[in-house]
C-alpha cells in the first residue's frame, strides 16, 4: 500500500467518522448521562465494531454481499429496525441526568460498551461505507503491512474521533448546560434515529422498484 493510497484511505475514514449520525448520538448520550469514561468505552467499543467490519471486508464480505442482494437487503432492514428501536427508546426518555445518579457504574459501563458495539454493527450507513468505499482498498493491501494498515486505520480513526467527542462533551461547563436540556436532546436524537431508519427503508424500497 503506497503512501498516496493510505492517505486516501485516511481521508475517507475521517470523513466517515466525522459525519453526524446514530453513532455520534450514542456516544453523546453515554457521555452526558454517565460521564467521560462511559463515553470513551462507548467510543472504543464502536471502534471494535469498525475493526470487525474491516476484517470481514478484507476476507470477502463485500464480494459476498454484492453477489447476494437478498442477504444485503436483509442486513440493511435489520439495521434500520435497530435504529428505529433506539430512536423509540430515546423518545421515551425523560432526560439522562437522573440515570447518571441512579445506576451503578459497572452496569453503565457495560451498557456503554454493548451500545457502542451494536450501533456500529447494525448501522446501515457503516455497512454501505465498507461495501462502497472501503472495499476498493482491499486490492491495494497485498502484503501483511498493507493489511494491518487496512484494519487499523478505520478503527483508530473512529476510536480517536469519538474519544475527542466524549472528552469535549465531558467538560463540566459543557455538561452542566447540556444536562439541563437532556430531555430535549434525547427527544431530538430519537427523532433523528427514527428518520434515519425510515430513510434507509425508503432508499431500499425505491432501489428495488
C-alpha positions as CSV (number, residue, x, y, z in Angstrom):
1,X,0.0,0.0,0.0
2,X,1.6,3.3,-1.1
3,X,1.5,6.4,0.9
4,X,-0.9,8.1,-1.5
5,X,-3.4,5.2,-1.2
6,X,-3.1,5.2,2.6
7,X,-3.7,9.0,2.7
8,X,-6.8,8.5,0.6
9,X,-8.0,5.8,3.0
10,X,-7.3,8.0,5.9
11,X,-9.3,10.9,4.4
12,X,-12.3,8.7,3.7
13,X,-12.2,7.2,7.2
14,X,-12.0,10.7,8.7
15,X,-15.0,11.9,6.6
16,X,-16.9,8.8,7.5
17,X,-16.3,9.2,11.3
18,X,-17.0,12.9,11.3
19,X,-20.3,12.7,9.5
20,X,-23.2,13.1,12.0
21,X,-25.3,10.0,12.6
22,X,-26.6,7.5,15.2
23,X,-23.0,6.7,16.3
24,X,-22.4,10.3,17.3
25,X,-25.8,10.4,19.1
26,X,-25.0,7.2,21.1
27,X,-21.5,8.4,22.2
28,X,-23.1,11.8,23.2
29,X,-25.9,10.1,25.2
30,X,-23.5,7.9,27.2
31,X,-21.1,10.8,27.8
32,X,-23.8,13.1,29.1
33,X,-25.6,10.6,31.2
34,X,-22.8,8.6,32.7
35,X,-19.6,10.6,32.3
36,X,-16.4,10.7,30.2
37,X,-15.3,7.1,31.0
38,X,-18.6,5.7,29.7
39,X,-18.3,7.9,26.6
40,X,-14.8,6.6,26.0
41,X,-15.9,3.0,26.5
42,X,-18.7,3.5,24.0
43,X,-16.3,5.1,21.5
44,X,-13.8,2.3,21.6
45,X,-16.4,-0.4,21.6
46,X,-17.7,1.3,18.5
47,X,-14.2,1.2,17.1
48,X,-14.0,-2.6,17.7
49,X,-17.2,-3.0,15.6
50,X,-15.5,-0.9,12.8
51,X,-12.4,-3.1,13.0
52,X,-14.6,-6.2,12.7
53,X,-16.2,-4.8,9.6
54,X,-12.8,-4.0,8.2
55,X,-11.7,-7.6,8.8
56,X,-14.8,-9.1,7.3
57,X,-14.4,-6.8,4.2
58,X,-10.8,-7.9,3.9
59,X,-11.8,-11.6,3.8
60,X,-14.6,-11.1,1.3
61,X,-17.7,-9.7,2.9
62,X,-18.1,-7.0,0.3
63,X,-17.9,-9.5,-2.6
64,X,-20.3,-11.9,-0.9
65,X,-23.0,-9.3,-0.2
66,X,-22.7,-7.8,-3.6
67,X,-23.4,-11.2,-5.1
68,X,-26.4,-11.8,-2.7
69,X,-28.8,-8.9,-2.9
70,X,-31.3,-10.7,-0.6
71,X,-28.7,-11.0,2.2
72,X,-27.7,-7.4,1.8
73,X,-31.3,-6.2,1.9
74,X,-32.0,-8.3,5.0
75,X,-29.0,-6.9,6.8
76,X,-30.0,-3.3,5.8
77,X,-33.5,-3.8,7.1
78,X,-32.2,-5.3,10.3
79,X,-30.0,-2.2,10.8
80,X,-32.9,0.1,10.1
81,X,-35.1,-1.7,12.6
82,X,-32.3,-1.4,15.2
83,X,-32.0,2.3,14.6
84,X,-35.8,2.7,14.9
85,X,-35.8,0.9,18.2
86,X,-33.0,3.1,19.6
87,X,-35.0,6.1,18.4
88,X,-38.1,4.9,20.1
89,X,-36.2,4.3,23.4
90,X,-34.8,7.9,23.2
91,X,-38.2,9.3,22.7
92,X,-39.4,7.6,25.8
93,X,-36.6,9.1,27.9
94,X,-37.3,11.9,30.3
95,X,-33.7,13.0,30.4
96,X,-30.5,11.3,31.2
97,X,-29.2,13.3,34.2
98,X,-31.2,11.2,36.7
99,X,-29.9,8.0,35.0
100,X,-26.4,9.0,35.9
101,X,-27.2,9.4,39.5
102,X,-29.3,6.2,39.9
103,X,-27.4,3.5,38.0
104,X,-24.3,1.6,39.1
105,X,-21.2,2.5,37.2
106,X,-20.4,-1.2,36.4
107,X,-23.8,-1.6,34.7
108,X,-23.4,1.8,33.0
109,X,-20.0,0.9,31.5
110,X,-21.3,-2.5,30.3
111,X,-24.3,-0.8,28.6
112,X,-21.9,1.8,27.1
113,X,-19.8,-1.0,25.6
114,X,-22.7,-3.1,24.2
115,X,-24.4,0.0,22.8
116,X,-21.2,1.2,21.1
117,X,-20.5,-2.2,19.6
118,X,-24.1,-2.7,18.5
119,X,-24.6,0.7,16.9
120,X,-21.5,0.1,14.7
121,X,-22.6,-3.4,13.7
122,X,-26.2,-2.6,13.0
123,X,-25.8,0.8,11.4
124,X,-26.6,0.5,7.7
125,X,-24.6,3.6,6.9
126,X,-21.4,1.8,8.1
127,X,-22.3,-1.3,6.1
128,X,-22.7,0.8,3.0
129,X,-19.4,2.6,3.7
130,X,-17.5,-0.6,3.8
131,X,-19.3,-2.1,0.7
132,X,-19.0,1.0,-1.4
133,X,-15.8,2.7,-0.4
134,X,-13.6,0.6,1.9
135,X,-13.7,-2.5,-0.2
136,X,-12.0,-0.5,-3.0
137,X,-8.8,-0.5,-1.0
138,X,-8.7,-4.3,-0.4
139,X,-6.8,-4.9,-3.6
140,X,-4.1,-2.5,-2.5
141,X,-3.4,-4.5,0.7
142,X,-1.4,-7.3,-1.0
143,X,1.1,-7.6,1.9
144,X,0.9,-8.0,5.6
145,X,1.8,-4.4,6.3
146,X,-0.9,-3.2,4.0
147,X,-3.5,-5.5,5.6
148,X,-2.5,-4.2,9.1
149,X,-2.9,-0.6,7.9
150,X,-6.3,-1.5,6.3
151,X,-7.6,-2.9,9.6
152,X,-6.0,-0.4,11.9
153,X,-6.7,2.9,10.1
154,X,-10.6,2.9,10.2
155,X,-10.6,1.5,13.8
156,X,-8.1,4.0,15.2
157,X,-9.6,7.0,13.3
158,X,-13.1,6.0,14.6
159,X,-12.0,5.5,18.2
160,X,-9.9,8.6,18.4
161,X,-12.6,10.8,16.8
162,X,-15.3,9.7,19.2
163,X,-12.9,9.8,22.1
164,X,-12.4,13.5,21.2
165,X,-16.2,14.0,21.2
166,X,-16.5,12.3,24.6
167,X,-13.7,14.3,26.2
168,X,-15.0,17.5,24.8
169,X,-18.6,16.9,26.0
170,X,-17.5,15.8,29.4
171,X,-16.1,19.3,30.3
172,X,-18.0,20.5,33.4
173,X,-19.2,23.7,31.8
174,X,-20.5,21.9,28.7
175,X,-22.0,19.0,30.7
176,X,-24.0,21.3,33.0
177,X,-25.6,23.1,30.1
178,X,-26.3,20.0,28.1
179,X,-27.7,18.0,31.0
180,X,-30.1,20.9,31.7
181,X,-31.6,20.2,28.3
182,X,-31.0,16.4,28.4
183,X,-34.7,15.5,27.9
184,X,-34.8,17.7,24.8
185,X,-31.5,16.2,23.5
186,X,-32.9,12.7,23.9
187,X,-36.1,13.6,22.1
188,X,-34.2,15.2,19.2
189,X,-31.8,12.2,19.0
190,X,-34.7,9.9,18.9
191,X,-36.3,11.8,16.1
192,X,-33.0,11.7,14.1
193,X,-32.6,8.0,14.7
194,X,-36.2,7.2,13.5
195,X,-35.8,9.5,10.5
196,X,-32.6,7.7,9.6
197,X,-34.3,4.3,9.9
198,X,-37.1,5.5,7.6
199,X,-34.7,6.9,5.1
200,X,-32.9,3.6,5.0
201,X,-36.1,1.7,4.3
202,X,-37.3,4.3,1.7
203,X,-33.9,4.1,-0.1
204,X,-34.0,0.3,-0.1
205,X,-37.6,0.2,-1.4
206,X,-37.0,2.7,-4.2
207,X,-33.8,0.9,-5.2
208,X,-35.7,-2.4,-5.7
209,X,-38.6,-0.9,-7.7
